[in-house]
Amino acid sequence: MSGRLRRGEGSVTPYTLADGTQRWRARWWEDGRQRSASRATEAEAKALLIDKSTDKRLSRYIPASQITVMQACEQYLKRHASDWSTNTLASYRQVSASHIYPTLGKERIATLTTTRVQAWVEQMARRGLSTSTIRNARVILNATCADLLRFGEIARNPVTGVRLPRKQKSSFEVWDADQVREVLHQAQERYMQMATFYRVALTTGMRPGEVRALKWKDIDMAAGVITCQRTITRDDQFRQIVGATTKTHKSRTIAVPQSTITALQDLRKDQVARRLAADLWNATDLVFDRGDGNLVAQQTLRNRHAVICKAAGVPQIRFHDLRHTAATMLLKAGVHPKIVSDILGHSSITITLDLYSHTDVSMQRAATDLLGDIAERKA
């Protein structure tokens, strides 16, 4: 790209906002009419015109009136790629490819209407997509249109005013104490690693990604504590990798029972034996590996989970429901919600109380019996 604006490529003029800030407006001809876009500096405004002219000469230029939703979203993701983590970028690309491009991708963004976008949102809801997935897809489309509006390439943002479906309260299924014991028994009989995985998840309340990302250096066997400080994330190709932080970007230290420490010690002995016998071993320090030191695949764990649940005769709950099971058992045992919140790594006790506001009959019975005892003593 040439660094100098050529004759006929357009013009750049300064102007001042009401607050005294100086901006620069780039003007050029497109589709028989003059278009304009604002930039913070003269250099940025000139660069815009030079880019457009270069694209025209190389036959890469697409007039604003012809650009499709897919092309606009791709440009937006490319333009802001450096603003996000690789996991966020990969997630945005995946959501766009799955939920925007197949339905809106070929439509011209200049003629996209709020009515059409609202129909798109309602269509996703009818397909049974989660509220969070629909919200993420709308966020990407809205940000794409906001950029084009700011650049002066569309007259209005068609996503403004679109209403999302009402967010449904999260629901989940948990195991009771008898089911937990049977699962641990069946896992120990079949997959030693899975038995330890269950113990860590159920006695720490760690998220599944945090358990999979656990390293031996995070465990203090003597003190009986685990420091949770990373989780599974994605690279820019949407491949799972071990991240540098947890979901909340905060580490937490969790005291664990001796039974969990013993299980981890046994697993470490098994892993050392496998490492010594292996031809190739990747020294990742991961607690749960696939057999060569590398990260164990999520699908491998799911397959083993299905086998164990069937053998134990228990519902096949999601891995994330192990976390809910741990929290529910703690609350049933009378542990203060603030302590449960700290163990789970919630940013506030309000989240814990809202998430586990449901109570079963046994918890209600214990509470009302206590009130009855108090009343009897007063009488």
C-alpha positions as CSV (number, residue, x, y, z in Angstrom):
1,M,0.0,0.0,0.0
2,S,1.3,3.4,-1.0
3,G,1.7,5.9,1.9
4,R,0.5,8.8,-0.2
5,L,-3.0,9.8,-1.2
6,R,-3.4,10.0,-5.0
7,R,-5.5,12.4,-7.0
8,G,-9.0,11.1,-7.4
9,E,-9.0,8.7,-4.4
10,G,-11.0,11.1,-2.3
11,S,-10.5,13.9,0.2
12,V,-9.7,14.3,3.8
13,T,-10.8,17.4,5.8
14,P,-10.7,18.3,9.5
15,Y,-13.7,19.2,11.7
16,T,-14.3,19.9,15.4
17,L,-16.8,18.2,17.7
18,A,-18.9,20.1,20.2
19,D,-16.5,19.2,23.0
20,G,-13.5,20.7,21.0
21,T,-12.1,17.3,19.9
22,Q,-10.7,17.4,16.4
23,R,-11.7,14.6,13.9
24,W,-10.9,14.0,10.3
25,R,-13.5,13.1,7.6
26,A,-12.6,11.0,4.6
27,R,-14.9,11.4,1.5
28,W,-15.0,9.2,-1.6
29,W,-17.3,8.3,-4.4
30,E,-19.1,5.0,-4.5
31,D,-22.2,3.7,-6.4
32,G,-22.7,7.2,-7.9
33,R,-22.9,9.0,-4.6
34,Q,-20.4,10.5,-2.2
35,R,-19.7,8.6,1.0
36,S,-17.8,9.6,4.1
37,A,-16.3,8.2,7.3
38,S,-14.8,9.8,10.4
39,R,-11.4,9.0,11.9
40,A,-9.5,10.2,14.9
41,T,-6.4,11.3,13.0
42,E,-5.6,12.6,9.5
43,A,-3.3,9.6,8.9
44,E,-6.1,7.1,9.7
45,A,-8.5,8.9,7.3
46,K,-5.9,8.9,4.5
47,A,-5.2,5.2,5.2
48,L,-8.8,4.4,4.8
49,L,-9.0,6.0,1.3
50,I,-5.7,4.4,0.3
51,D,-7.0,1.0,1.4
52,K,-10.2,1.4,-0.6
53,S,-8.3,2.5,-3.7
54,T,-5.8,-0.3,-3.4
55,D,-8.7,-2.8,-3.1
56,K,-10.3,-1.3,-6.2
57,R,-7.1,-1.6,-8.3
58,L,-6.7,-5.2,-7.1
59,S,-10.4,-6.1,-7.7
60,R,-10.9,-6.7,-4.0
61,Y,-13.2,-3.8,-3.4
62,I,-16.8,-4.4,-2.5
63,P,-19.1,-1.3,-2.4
64,A,-20.9,-0.7,0.9
65,S,-24.2,-1.2,-0.8
66,Q,-23.2,-4.7,-1.9
67,I,-21.4,-6.1,1.1
68,T,-23.1,-9.1,2.7
69,V,-23.6,-9.9,6.3
70,M,-21.0,-12.6,6.2
71,Q,-18.4,-10.3,4.6
72,A,-19.1,-7.5,7.1
73,C,-18.8,-9.9,10.1
74,E,-15.5,-11.3,8.7
75,Q,-14.1,-7.8,8.3
76,Y,-15.2,-7.0,11.9
77,L,-13.6,-10.1,13.4
78,K,-10.4,-9.5,11.4
79,R,-10.3,-5.8,12.4
80,H,-10.7,-6.5,16.2
81,A,-8.8,-9.8,16.4
82,S,-6.0,-8.3,18.5
83,D,-8.5,-6.9,21.0
84,W,-9.6,-10.4,22.3
85,S,-8.0,-13.5,23.7
86,T,-7.6,-16.4,21.2
87,N,-10.5,-18.2,23.0
88,T,-12.8,-15.3,22.5
89,L,-11.9,-14.9,18.9
90,A,-12.3,-18.6,18.2
91,S,-15.7,-18.5,20.0
92,Y,-16.9,-15.5,18.0
93,R,-15.8,-17.2,14.7
94,Q,-17.6,-20.4,15.7
95,V,-20.8,-18.6,16.7
96,S,-20.7,-16.6,13.4
97,A,-20.1,-19.7,11.3
98,S,-22.9,-21.7,13.0
99,H,-25.6,-19.2,13.7
100,I,-25.1,-16.0,11.5
101,Y,-23.7,-17.1,8.1
102,P,-26.2,-20.0,7.4
103,T,-29.2,-17.7,7.8
104,L,-28.2,-14.1,7.3
105,G,-24.8,-14.5,5.6
106,K,-25.8,-13.8,2.0
107,E,-28.1,-10.9,2.7
108,R,-26.9,-7.4,2.0
109,I,-26.2,-5.6,5.2
110,A,-27.2,-2.2,3.8
111,T,-30.7,-3.5,3.3
112,L,-31.0,-5.5,6.5
113,T,-34.0,-4.5,8.6
114,T,-34.8,-4.7,12.3
115,T,-37.8,-6.8,11.4
116,R,-35.5,-9.3,9.6
117,V,-33.1,-9.4,12.5
118,Q,-35.9,-9.9,15.0
119,A,-37.2,-12.8,12.9
120,W,-33.7,-14.3,12.9
121,V,-33.5,-14.1,16.7
122,E,-36.9,-15.8,17.1
123,Q,-36.0,-18.5,14.6
124,M,-32.9,-19.4,16.8
125,A,-35.2,-19.5,19.8
126,R,-37.6,-21.9,18.0
127,R,-34.6,-24.1,17.2
128,G,-34.0,-24.5,20.9
129,L,-30.7,-22.6,21.1
130,S,-29.8,-21.4,24.5
131,T,-30.4,-17.8,25.5
132,S,-26.6,-17.3,25.9
133,T,-25.9,-18.6,22.4
134,I,-28.6,-16.3,20.9
135,R,-27.2,-13.4,22.9
136,N,-23.7,-14.0,21.7
137,A,-24.8,-14.2,18.0
138,R,-26.7,-10.9,18.5
139,V,-23.6,-9.3,20.1
140,I,-21.5,-10.1,17.1
141,L,-24.0,-8.8,14.5
142,N,-24.7,-5.7,16.6
143,A,-21.0,-4.8,16.9
144,T,-20.5,-5.4,13.2
145,C,-23.3,-3.0,12.3
146,A,-22.2,-0.5,14.9
147,D,-18.7,-0.4,13.3
148,L,-20.3,0.2,9.8
149,L,-22.6,2.9,11.2
150,R,-19.6,4.6,12.8
151,F,-17.7,4.4,9.5
152,G,-20.7,5.9,7.6
153,E,-21.3,2.8,5.5
154,I,-24.8,2.1,6.7
155,A,-27.5,4.7,7.7
156,R,-28.7,2.9,10.8
157,N,-28.0,-0.2,13.0
158,P,-30.7,-2.7,12.3
159,V,-29.9,-4.6,15.4
160,T,-30.9,-1.7,17.7
161,G,-34.3,-2.4,19.2
162,V,-34.2,-6.2,18.6
163,R,-35.5,-8.0,21.7
164,L,-33.9,-11.2,23.0
165,P,-36.0,-14.1,24.4
166,R,-36.4,-14.1,28.1
167,K,-33.4,-15.7,29.9
168,Q,-34.4,-19.0,31.4
169,K,-33.3,-19.9,34.9
170,S,-30.5,-22.5,34.8
171,S,-31.6,-26.0,35.6
172,F,-29.4,-29.0,36.4
173,E,-29.5,-32.5,37.8
174,V,-27.4,-33.7,40.7
175,W,-26.5,-37.0,42.3
176,D,-27.3,-37.8,45.9
177,A,-24.8,-39.3,48.4
178,D,-25.7,-42.9,47.6
179,Q,-25.3,-42.3,43.8
180,V,-21.9,-40.6,44.4
181,R,-20.6,-43.6,46.3
182,E,-21.8,-46.0,43.6
183,V,-20.2,-44.0,40.8
184,L,-16.9,-43.8,42.7
185,H,-17.0,-47.6,43.2
186,Q,-17.7,-48.4,39.5
187,A,-15.1,-45.9,38.4
188,Q,-12.4,-47.4,40.6
189,E,-13.3,-50.8,39.1
190,R,-12.9,-49.6,35.5
191,Y,-10.9,-46.4,35.1
192,M,-8.6,-45.3,37.9
193,Q,-8.1,-41.9,36.4
194,M,-11.9,-41.3,36.2
195,A,-12.3,-42.3,39.8
196,T,-9.8,-39.6,40.8
197,F,-11.3,-37.1,38.4
198,Y,-14.7,-37.6,40.1
199,R,-13.1,-37.3,43.6
200,V,-11.4,-34.0,42.7
201,A,-14.5,-32.6,41.0
202,L,-16.9,-33.7,43.8
203,T,-14.7,-32.6,46.7
204,T,-13.5,-29.3,45.3
205,G,-16.5,-28.0,43.2
206,M,-14.0,-27.1,40.5
207,R,-15.3,-26.6,37.0
208,P,-14.6,-29.4,34.5
209,G,-12.1,-27.3,32.6
210,E,-10.3,-26.5,35.8
211,V,-10.0,-30.1,36.8
212,R,-8.7,-31.1,33.3
213,A,-6.1,-28.3,33.5
214,L,-4.9,-29.3,36.9
215,K,-1.1,-29.8,37.3
216,W,0.8,-31.6,39.9
217,K,2.5,-28.4,41.0
218,D,-0.9,-27.1,41.9
219,I,-1.3,-29.8,44.6
220,D,0.3,-29.6,48.1
221,M,-0.1,-33.2,49.2
222,A,1.3,-32.5,52.7
223,A,-1.0,-29.5,53.4
224,G,-4.0,-31.2,51.7
225,V,-4.8,-28.3,49.4
226,I,-5.3,-27.7,45.7
227,T,-4.7,-24.3,44.1
228,C,-7.0,-23.8,41.2
229,Q,-5.3,-21.3,38.9
230,R,-6.0,-22.3,35.2
231,T,-8.7,-23.8,33.0
232,I,-9.1,-25.2,29.5
233,T,-9.4,-22.6,26.8
234,R,-9.1,-22.5,23.0
235,D,-6.5,-21.2,20.6
236,D,-7.3,-19.2,17.4
237,Q,-8.1,-22.5,15.6
238,F,-10.7,-23.4,18.3
239,R,-8.5,-26.3,19.5
240,Q,-8.6,-26.9,23.3
241,I,-5.5,-25.9,25.2
242,V,-4.5,-25.3,28.8
243,G,-5.0,-21.6,29.6
244,A,-3.0,-19.4,31.9
245,T,-5.9,-18.4,34.2
246,T,-9.3,-19.6,35.5
247,K,-12.6,-18.5,34.0
248,T,-12.8,-15.6,36.5
249,H,-9.0,-14.8,36.1
250,K,-8.6,-15.4,39.8
251,S,-6.9,-18.3,41.5
252,R,-8.3,-20.0,44.7
253,T,-7.0,-22.5,47.2
254,I,-9.2,-25.3,48.3
255,A,-8.7,-27.7,51.2
256,V,-9.5,-31.3,50.2
257,P,-10.2,-34.4,52.3
258,Q,-7.5,-37.0,52.8
259,S,-9.4,-39.5,50.6
260,T,-8.8,-37.2,47.6
261,I,-5.2,-36.7,48.4
262,T,-4.7,-40.5,48.7
263,A,-6.4,-41.0,45.3
264,L,-4.1,-38.4,43.8
265,Q,-1.0,-40.0,45.2
266,D,-2.1,-43.4,43.8
267,L,-2.8,-41.8,40.4
268,R,0.6,-40.1,40.4
269,K,2.3,-43.5,41.0
270,D,0.4,-44.9,38.1
271,Q,1.3,-42.0,35.9
272,V,5.0,-42.3,36.8
273,A,4.9,-46.0,35.8
274,R,3.3,-45.2,32.5
275,R,5.8,-42.5,31.8
276,L,8.7,-44.8,32.4
277,A,7.2,-47.4,30.1
278,A,6.3,-44.9,27.3
279,D,8.4,-44.4,24.2
280,L,7.3,-40.8,24.0
281,W,6.1,-38.6,26.8
282,N,5.2,-34.9,26.8
283,A,6.2,-33.4,30.2
284,T,3.2,-31.2,30.6
285,D,2.8,-31.9,34.4
286,L,-0.9,-32.5,33.9
287,V,-2.6,-34.6,36.4
288,F,-5.1,-36.1,33.9
289,D,-3.4,-37.1,30.7
290,R,-4.4,-39.1,27.7
291,G,-1.6,-41.7,28.1
292,D,1.4,-39.8,26.8
293,G,1.3,-36.7,29.1
294,N,-0.8,-34.6,26.8
295,L,-4.2,-33.2,27.6
296,V,-6.9,-35.8,27.8
297,A,-9.7,-35.2,25.3
298,Q,-13.1,-34.1,26.6
299,Q,-14.8,-36.8,24.4
300,T,-12.7,-39.5,26.0
301,L,-13.9,-38.5,29.4
302,R,-17.5,-38.3,28.2
303,N,-17.3,-41.8,26.8
304,R,-15.9,-43.2,30.0
305,H,-18.5,-41.2,32.0
306,A,-21.3,-42.8,30.0
307,V,-19.9,-46.3,30.7
308,I,-19.6,-45.6,34.5
309,C,-23.0,-44.1,34.8
310,K,-24.6,-47.0,33.1
311,A,-22.7,-49.5,35.3
312,A,-23.7,-47.5,38.4
313,G,-27.3,-47.2,37.4
314,V,-27.4,-43.5,37.9
315,P,-28.5,-40.6,35.6
316,Q,-25.8,-39.5,33.2
317,I,-25.5,-35.9,34.4
318,R,-23.2,-33.4,32.7
319,F,-19.7,-32.9,33.9
320,H,-20.6,-29.4,35.1
321,D,-23.3,-31.0,37.2
322,L,-20.6,-32.6,39.3
323,R,-19.8,-29.0,40.5
324,H,-23.5,-28.5,41.2
325,T,-23.6,-31.9,43.1
326,A,-20.7,-30.8,45.2
327,A,-22.4,-27.4,46.1
328,T,-25.7,-29.0,46.8
329,M,-24.1,-31.6,49.2
330,L,-22.2,-28.9,51.0
331,L,-25.4,-26.8,51.5
332,K,-27.4,-29.9,52.6
333,A,-24.6,-30.6,55.2
334,G,-25.2,-27.1,56.6
335,V,-22.1,-25.4,55.3
336,H,-22.5,-21.7,55.3
337,P,-23.2,-20.3,51.8
338,K,-20.3,-17.9,52.0
339,I,-17.8,-20.8,52.4
340,V,-19.5,-22.7,49.5
341,S,-19.2,-19.5,47.4
342,D,-15.5,-19.3,48.2
343,I,-14.9,-22.9,47.3
344,L,-16.7,-22.6,44.0
345,G,-14.9,-19.4,43.1
346,H,-18.1,-17.3,42.7
347,S,-17.4,-13.5,42.6
348,S,-20.2,-13.0,45.2
349,I,-22.4,-15.0,47.6
350,T,-25.4,-13.6,45.7
351,I,-24.5,-15.8,42.7
352,T,-24.4,-18.9,45.0
353,L,-27.7,-18.1,46.7
354,D,-29.4,-17.4,43.4
355,L,-28.1,-20.5,41.7
356,Y,-28.9,-22.9,44.5
357,S,-32.1,-21.2,45.7
358,H,-34.0,-24.5,45.2
359,T,-34.4,-26.6,48.2
360,D,-35.6,-30.2,48.5
361,V,-38.1,-31.5,51.0
362,S,-35.3,-32.9,53.3
363,M,-33.7,-29.5,53.6
364,Q,-37.1,-27.8,54.2
365,R,-37.9,-30.5,56.8
366,A,-34.6,-29.9,58.7
367,A,-35.3,-26.1,58.8
368,T,-38.9,-26.4,59.9
369,D,-38.0,-29.1,62.5
370,L,-35.5,-26.6,63.9
371,L,-38.2,-23.9,64.2
372,G,-40.4,-26.4,65.8
373,D,-37.8,-27.3,68.4
374,I,-37.2,-23.6,69.2
375,A,-41.0,-23.1,69.6
376,E,-41.3,-26.1,71.9
377,R,-38.4,-24.9,74.1
378,K,-40.0,-21.5,74.5
379,A,-43.3,-23.1,75.4
